[in-house]
C-alpha cells in the first residue's frame, strides 16, 4: 500500500492531476467560506472577545492531520518534504504577523473573503504577491540563500528520539482535546435560546467549526499525498500569480522575472515551483526534473487562485455574496501595504500560517513552527497597535477602536473588519 500511495502522482495522467488540484482548490474555497476558517479571526475572537468558536475547528484540524500524517510517515507511505529553519523563520514570522494584523485576515482568510466580495482582501492578495516578489528579487539571493546553506531541518520527534507515530498521536491527542475543551467556553452556549450549528456540509448554511476542521484535514491529506509530500502552500502560488502578471509588463522591457533563481528552479525550499510562463512548464520539467512534474507544479500553482473561485461560488449559492468596499477608500492602500508585509514575511519564513505553522506541527513535525510562532505573536501585537494608531489618528475612528476592545460577542459568526 505504501508504494502505491508514494508513487500515486506519477501514475495519474498529467492533465487529470491538474484537474484534481483545481477541483480541490474549489473545495478549499468552499470549506474556508462556509466555516469562516481564518487563523487570525480564530485567535482574535479568542483573545479579544473570549470566544474560541473558530479556534475549536483550527485545533481539530491540527489534531486529525497530526495523527494521519504521523501514521503515514511511520509506515513510509508519505515522506513529507522538510524545510530549513533559522533566524529568518523568526523574522519572517514577525513580518507576517504585522501584515495579518493590519489586514485582519491570514493567508486562508484572505482567500474566502476575496471570493465573498471583500475588495480590501483583493488588495491584500495583490499586496502579498508583490511582497513575495520583492523578497525574491532583492533578498533571496544575497541574504537568505546563504543562510539556508548554513541550516538544516530539525524534526521534533527526531530531536526527542521518538517514533513519528508516537509523537503524532501525542500531538494529535493534545490538539483534539483542546478543541473539545474549548467548547465549554463559547459564550453563546450560555445564552438562553442558543441553538448550536449542526455538523453539516450544506452549501446554504454556515458550518460548525468541527465540520470545517474535518473537511480541511481531508483536503490537506489529499494535497500532501498527490503532491508527493509537499506541504500545502498559499503564499508561494500567490507570489507566482502576481509575478506572472508583472512579467507581462517587465518581459517586453527586457527584464524577465522567470530568470531569477527563485522562480527558475524546479524545487525551492521543498516546495514545487516553476517558471512564470505556463507554456514553458513542460519544457522546464523535461529538461530538469521530468515531464510529469511540470503538470504537478501547474496544479499546485492553480490550487490557490482557484480556491477564490470556490469561495465565490459558495457565497453565491448561500446568498451571501456582495461587493464590499470600505467606506474610507484609504483603507484599500492599508490592506495593500499589509499584504506586502505578509508576502515578504512568508517567503522569508518559508511559509505562512499554513506551511510554516500548521503544517509544521501536523505534517512535518519540525522545529520551524515553534520558531515561526516566536516571531508571529509579537508581530501580531505590533501590527494591531499600529492598526489602532492609524485608525484613531488618520481615520478618526477612536470610538470604533474603543468598541473593538470592549465589544461583546452576540453570535457565533466571526467578526469582520
Secondary structure, DSSP 8 states (H G I E B T S, - for coil): -HHHHHTHHHHS-HHHHHHHHHHHHHHHHHHHHHHT--HHHHHHHHHHH---HHHHHHHHHHHHHHHHHHHHHHHTS--------SHHHHHHHHHHHHHHHHHT--HHHHHHHHHTTBHHHHHHHHHHHHHHHHHIIIIIIIIIHHHHHT----BHHHHTT--HHHHHHHHHHHHHHHHHHGGGG-GGGGSTT-----S---TTS---HHHHHHHHHHHHHHHHHHTTS----SHHHHHHHHHHHHHHHHGGGT--GGGSHHHH-SEETTEE---S-GGGHHHHHHHHT-HHHHHHHHHHHHHHHHHHHHHHHHHHHHT----B--SSTHHHHHHHHHHHHHHHHHHHHTS-IIIIIIHIIIII-BSHHHHHHHHHHHHHHHHHHHHHHHHHHTS--HHHHHHHHH----SSS----
